[in-house]
Amino acid sequence: MSKTSWLIVTTSSDHSAGLFLSHTAANRAIELVNYRDMPKIDRLYDIVYLRDPFTDVWDMTTLRSVDDFAERHPNAYYVDKAKTSDDLLIEDKWRQYLQLGAYMPHTQLLSEVKELPVQPIIKKRISARARDVYFDPDDVQGDRANYITQPLIAIIEEYRVYALGGEVLPQMVRRSSKTPTSKIKAVEAVPLSALVGDFCKNILKNLPGYDLLGFDVAITPEGPILIEVNRSPQFARFMEMT
C-alpha cells in the first residue's frame, strides 16, 4: 500500500513539528519545510498542511503570500481544514461553551449577566496566551460583550493535553494555574492519565475534523472540567519537556 504524502509548512520558531513527525501513522509520509521555502516546492503532495501562523514571525505580507500559496494548491489546508488565514485567528470562548458546555464551568456573557458569581473569573472571548483574564469586573476595559464570566473553580491540578489528527497524545503537561498574582506556567510533562484521556476523547467526539487541538483541563473535587480548547496550541515548552 502506498503512503499518503504530507507536506507540513511551518515557521522557524514553531516547535510542534516534532510531534507531527514522531506520531506519524504507518500510511503517511511526512516532510517538513519552512514557509520561506514554499516558492521552491515543485512537486505535488496529497496533503499540504499549513501550520497555523500563530507566532510573532508572521506579518500581513507573509499571511498574504501563504494564502496565495494555498489558492494555487488545492490540496493545501490550514489547521482545521480552513482555507484562509483569517479563519485561523478565531478562538471564541463563548462559542466553545455553546458547543461544549457539558464539559465546562457555567459560562455567561459579561454583558448579559445579572448577578456575577461570588468569585468570578472574567476572560476575553477571543484572546491568546492567558491574556485578558480578570478577577475583578472593574478591571475590564472595552465592550463587555467581548467578555465571558465563569465561577472560579477549585483546581487541584491543571493540565494541557494535545490532540493530533483526532488522537489524544500519550503525554500531557502539568501546569500551575492562573491566579490574581501569578501567571500560568508549564511545570512538567507527565503520562496521560486514564481519567484525563477519557475526558478529552469524549470532548473530541464533539469536534470532528480538527487537526490540532490543545485542551486545558482542570482536575477539581467534582472531577475533570474543560477550561478551554485552543485551536492553535503552542508546543515550545511541551517539546522542551518531552
Beta strands, then each sheet from edge to edge (+ up, - down):
strand 1: 4-10
strand 2: 28-34
strand 3: 47-50
strand 4: 76-78
strand 5: 108-109
strand 6: 120-124
strand 7: 133-134
strand 8: 147-151
strand 9: 157-164
strand 10: 167-176
strand 11: 185-191
strand 12: 212-220
strand 13: 223-230
sheet 1: 2+ 1+ 3+ 4+
sheet 2: 5+ 8- 6+ 7-
sheet 3: 11+ 10- 9+ 12- 13+
end
